[in-house]
């Protein structure tokens, strides 16, 4: 690789940061796996953007939305299950 190619790569990285490139590659992989394993016949196919972490869009979506008690409890139950916790209410 000569200095001209390195300079081109540096300029490219200013436009498309390396973190974004890595995230996009993983999103493509995740969408491919999800489409192969989890998509039903009548369900629309997943896109890589469905698996990208985009905080601006998430903040915009949830800005005016208030979580209900059921939503909060469902989130807590899910995290409890994921982390191997026990439900002491039972």
C-alpha positions in Angstrom: 0.0 0.0 0.0 1.6 3.3 -1.0 1.1 6.7 0.6 -1.6 7.7 -1.9 -3.7 4.7 -1.0 -3.2 5.4 2.7 -4.3 9.0 2.3 -7.4 7.9 0.4 -8.3 5.5 3.2 -7.8 8.2 5.8 -10.1 10.6 3.9 -12.7 7.8 3.5 -12.6 7.1 7.3 -13.4 10.8 7.9 -16.6 10.3 5.9 -17.5 6.8 7.1 -16.0 6.2 10.6 -14.6 2.7 11.2 -17.1 2.0 14.0 -20.0 2.6 11.6 -18.5 0.2 9.1 -18.1 -2.5 11.7 -21.7 -1.9 13.0 -23.0 -2.1 9.5 -21.2 -5.4 8.8 -22.6 -6.9 12.0 -26.1 -5.6 11.1 -25.9 -7.2 7.7 -24.9 -10.5 9.3 -27.7 -10.2 12.0 -30.4 -9.4 9.4 -29.3 -12.4 7.2 -29.5 -14.8 10.2 -32.8 -13.4 11.3 -34.2 -13.7 7.8 -33.0 -17.3 7.5 -34.1 -18.5 10.9 -36.9 -16.3 12.3 -38.9 -14.8 9.4 -42.3 -16.2 8.8 -43.8 -16.6 5.3 -46.0 -13.5 5.6 -43.6 -11.5 7.6 -41.5 -8.7 5.9 -37.8 -9.4 5.7 -35.5 -7.7 8.1 -33.1 -5.0 6.9 -29.7 -4.2 8.3 -31.0 -0.9 9.6 -33.3 -2.9 11.9 -30.2 -4.0 13.8 -28.3 -0.8 13.8 -27.9 1.2 17.0 -29.1 4.7 16.1 -29.5 6.6 19.4 -30.9 9.7 17.6 -33.8 7.8 16.2 -34.4 6.0 19.5 -34.5 9.3 21.4 -36.8 10.8 18.9 -39.2 7.9 19.1 -39.4 7.8 22.9 -39.3 11.5 23.5 -43.0 12.0 23.9 -43.9 8.5 24.9 -44.5 7.6 28.5 -44.0 3.9 29.5 -47.0 2.3 31.1 -46.7 0.2 34.3 -47.2 -2.9 32.2 -44.3 -1.9 29.8 -42.0 -1.3 32.8 -42.9 -4.6 34.4 -42.4 -6.5 31.2 -38.9 -4.9 30.8 -38.0 -5.8 34.3 -39.2 -9.4 33.9 -37.3 -9.7 30.6 -34.0 -8.5 32.2 -34.6 -10.7 35.2 -34.9 -13.7 32.9 -31.9 -12.7 30.8 -29.7 -12.3 33.8 -30.9 -15.6 35.5 -32.7 -13.9 38.3 -35.5 -15.5 40.4 -39.0 -14.1 40.6 -39.6 -13.8 44.4 -43.2 -12.8 43.9 -44.3 -16.4 43.4 
